[in-house]
Amino acid sequence: MTQVAQSGGSAAGLASAVAVKPRMRRRFNYQSVIGTMPMIATAVGVFIICIIFSIIWSFTNSKLFPNFNFIGLDQYVRLWRTDRWIISVQNVFVFGILSIGLGMVVGYLLAVFMDQRIKGEDLFRSIFLYPFAMSLVVTGLVWQWMFDPNLGIQEAVRQLGWTGFEFAPLVKSETALYGVVLGGLWNGVGVTMAIMLAGLRGVDAEIWKAAKIDGIPTWKTYLFIVLPMMRGAIATSFILQCTGVVRVFDIVIAMTQGGPGVSTQMPAIYVIQHITDRVNVGQGMAAATMMLVPVMALIGLQYFLQWRSNRKAGRA
Amino acid sequence: MNKLVSVVAVMAAAFLGSTSARAADVEVIHWWTSGGEQAAVSVFAREFDALGGDKWVDTAIAGGENARSATLQRILGGDPPGAAQFNPGRQYEELIAGGLLLDLTDLATKENWAGFIRPASISEACLVDGKWWCVPVNIHSWNWAWASIPAFEKAGVALPTSFDEFLTSAPKLKEAGVIPFAIGGESWQISGAFGVLQTSMLGVEKRAKIMKDKDIELAKAEMPAVFTKWREFKQYSDEGSANRNWNDTTNLVVTDQAALQIMGDWARGEFGVAGEKPGVDYACLALPAAAPTVTTGGDIFLFPKQSDPAVEAAQLKMASMMVNPQVQALFNNAKGSMPIRDDVDMSLADDCMKRGLEIIGNDANVAVDAGRWLSNDTTGQMNDLAAQFWADDSMTVDDAVAKYVEILQNAD
């Protein structure tokens, strides 16, 4: 690889890179390829072919039955002229940033709390993890009741005597999304905590002893020494939460059905509603294709970074 | 030898049985899940099972959108249900065009459906190019307002004869501690009530010009007033309305906590289940009282094509059962809807149903259901707009009208 890097971007260099590569690769392992054939077929069939068809149909006027009457970019023009779609896109970003950010912070704090060798740690861990075992639909319904102004927290506090108390985020367009974030946080934070706790426990006890000898306060050790050492745990929980955000659907349906009005609509709801009840496959596919764009951008970025670090490693 | 003969005989019997007289299970997808609706659908199930042999297999899926989606996906996926509920209109036009439905023409001709199903706009939903593709089972009208008589008495105001009158008396209702206007925050409920207000303000003809002929100029001229009035209703709703089911909302009127709900006549079933009496506990108002209208919405059942002839025979039996006059009377009385034929025994009908039949008797009062003219895609966009306008006070009337016009222009 050094040779390639030295010759820079010239055509000769590229050609030699292509020629060199196969020789440097390990011997082709036929057995493992045959063994993973079903998986490869599924991946290609389900992901690649279906994605290609989704993109093709997004340029057609398909209704119930997909067809090939191409109408150019009309579906995309309509999509970006639709208030509901634009609100959905804004919502998924707000929802994502808030729920991932809060999830990480609260998850880490809970993990630190559990790390204090408290009594009944197993019990607490079960309590925090328990919500994750429940379907988001159940979670959503329970939180919908809690936030209901006539049955939930607001009414309970009012009956205790604070008659001016107001806490019903789901009934107002401006606050409904934050209510959904809270419900989602309750559901998902236990997993983040468990991963973070495993990360914390993975940190060498010697580090703690050294920090203690140096007289560093515990909170500083947690924040500036231990936290940077658990990059793996942080990355894992981050990615897990990201996938949850992109496909967020059921909790919104259970809590608000996208309301009040269209204020908590999400892209996934738009897609599914258009390819099912509204019988407009073309429009749904255009929306699905738009959802794919940020995902592809992230994957592209990851490849780019990997390629760059490989190149750096090669140069060194 | 004897043994062989008997084996062949048994096999032949089994084979014959499987093609002719074998009983079949017919799976029926519908979205009738509230109390009144359950009572109605069990009339169908009971009557069908009583025909002997075949069985009604009930698949209730809450929410019309969900149920229709499930049906469409299952038909496309090659696992069609035996029968499925839809609303009359364009929701299933592609299923007909794609040849995925059982042709009911022979049965319909034999029983002369075209002769007794009225008004004509009801049969038009199923009779496409001279062939019958579905069975209308009832006529539902959206254009009703349900009032709690005790709630109006408590506030000391008379029952309204128009929506304007209601808005005038609404502050008094509010003072009396009653929710003046009950509505659930789901988009179809908001959009439906908005449509009722629209029909009452514009009248049947202008409404048809806008929604059927897509008269943009008329829409621009008439819709601002409708949106403005609609916003007035909002201040009289309660804060719990977000995301509330229609039947929970009706229950507020049943229990006299709320004064008025605009909802289709399926709400009457809920009053019936609660043991309330029309004219004493509640009133069904067709507003404005001077020019009442009904919409010809309702429900139809279609029968997706099956590979098993036994199921097909059972499907035809079910279709015939659904239009039977006796079944029509029992079913519609439980459901709160109007029967699709005149010759049923109406001794069971209550005052509200009689009032509805009186209004529908005059063709000038019949507002054709918008779903007949607009695709689900278009009505869906209108639902979104009505819900957005209702929830978002920062959206101006001009914005809303502009969006409305754009949806109409792009309607397919």
Interface residues (C-beta under 8 A of the other chain):
Chain A: K63 L64 F65 R78 R81 T82 D83 R84 Q144 D148 P149 N150 A168 L170 V171 S173 A176 M255 T256 Q257 G258 G259 P260 G261 V262 S263 Q273 H274 T276 D277 R278 V279 N280 Q283
Chain B: E65 N66 R68 S69 L72 Q73 L76 Q91 E94 L95 G98 G185 E186 S187 E239 G240 S241 A242 N243 S375 N376 D377 G380 Q381 D384 A387 Q388 F389 W390 A391 D392 K403 E406 N410
